[in-house]
């Protein structure tokens, strides 16, 4: 259990922690010389059962509020310290507001220096504190009147925290491991060490981790909680980690140690609440963002209003001055441009937002992501995303492990389509609507243009509602073809019962062109070569070939080459055969060239065409078969 102190400067936070733990948390020479806490300090108390409870002692001076914010982002309880002589002061109020925004829901109050005042004054201060906390979501666990000098109230306060710690249940260790670094240093004979709070998951010695947002990888050589070496750490722990393979310069305060892929963003979309005492916050206002242990400047771009009124909440995008790592549901604090006062705060909704999205869809997506947990957010995203959404991006934003992703999918009827390295997911109801829309588009086209065979994927995509992913379109076309509803001829998609209606002159001309193309096998002649073979003028032949492509008789693979459907069918079978002979199911262009014998330049043109129509999918310099519609075996 981790407890953060809070309160005005010189109200006795550090003295109180020292009395409770026996540890002086002021470790810097400047702090000792000035008698003023400047940076975070840490102290632990062992319990009889071997567990620990610890304190994060934060600075109370307004100048060091950023250090205070770095220490209270992931604590279980607050110790609010108020001096009996001064009472509630400006930093008391600001610290309470920050704790409230960060979701610290429980606090113990210590009224210090009671030896300097009478009982009546202590009662007045307690009333002030209760009035202050009544306007927050912080529940007051108890109020203790203390004096470090007179040793008054110390035993009761110590017993209170021991009881809280013994009753404390560790949060479930869900999600991928992530730790917010608040300090890093080198130890002689050990190496690079970072300290911080674990916000999610579990980490074990020997595992590989990522330093986000830079992306460097490191290995966990050792783990330590207070004075104890441990084999693993989990959410809720404050710990030190010994890292190998990473430089000290990579571990500034604010970076994250995470399991899994790197997390880096320069724009986060958030729900922002402005304090009631503030002036209206307008679009593109510069501000200071505090998130995790990170402190940086940003611009506030409002998405749901022209200005945020005092005491109100709005949806905004924070444009950051440098990349950070952030996650959905993470709390943040916003301070003014000069970092002199706290403006408000809120929670991250989308740390990896799409570059472009229709405004209505964007707000619906953010409303879904405002759910209190990943399972509810996932269900809302399915309902709010008729065009699907990036499942891997969602999982990374919500910090989900692979088993947690599988559990989400198991309870929802969904369709998943691969789009490069991403997976697009949508509800089966939306999926069936998309299939029906494709059929409707082709049916309308056939009725209007019976002389044409159909449409290519690009034309179908343009006729559908905006933002439908091409991977979804391709998968839907494939399923409709497997069901016998659609057919494909090269790039042309059509309803299976539809046939284009050529004119008698077109049919007669085709009887001259088709044999010349067929005679050349898998390497058809260039258009200029075809002129000599069929005895038709170049301009007339080019015009006819363009019309023949509309009829589905030929397919333009390169600028000067047209292929018969049967020829492409044969080349597709060759690609599948070559891939089947490779251990990983992928093939290189040279493999296809050797098997087909069509030459290097034409091989590239054919494979690029196959990539476009969905026959193959490219992976760097290799490809795998990915047929968009079923075909018959070549004769």
ABEGO torsion letter per residue (X at the ends): XBBBBBEBBGAGAAAAAAAAAGBBABABAAAAAAGBBABBBBBBBBBAAGBBBBBBBBBABAAAAAAAAAAAABBABBBBBBBAAAEBBAAAAAAAAAAAAAGBABBBBBBBGAAABBAAAAAAAAAAAAAAAAABABBBABBBBBBAAAGBGAAAAAAAAAAAAAABBBBBBBEBBBBBBABBBBBBGAEBBBBEBBABEBBBBGBBBBBOAAGBBBBBABBBBEABBBABBBBGBBBBBBBBGBBAAAABBGBBBBBEBBBBBABBBBBBBBBAABBBBBBGBBBBBBBEABBBBBBBBBAABABBBBGBBBBBBBBBABBBBBBBGBBBBBBBAAGABBAEEEBBABABBBABBBAAAAAAAAAAAABABAAAAAAAAAAABAAEBBAAAAAAAAGBBAAAAAAAAAABBBBBBBBEABBBBBBAAAAAAAAAAAAAAAAAAAAABAABAEBBAAAAAAABBBGBBAAAAAAAAAAAAAAGABBBBEABBBBAABBBBBBAAAAAAAAAAAAAAAAAEABBBBAAAAAAAAGBBAAAAAAAAAAAAAAGABBBABAABBBBAAAAAAAAAAAAAAAAABAAGBBBAAAAAAAAGAEAAAAAAAAAAAAAAGABBBBEABBBBBBABBBBBBX
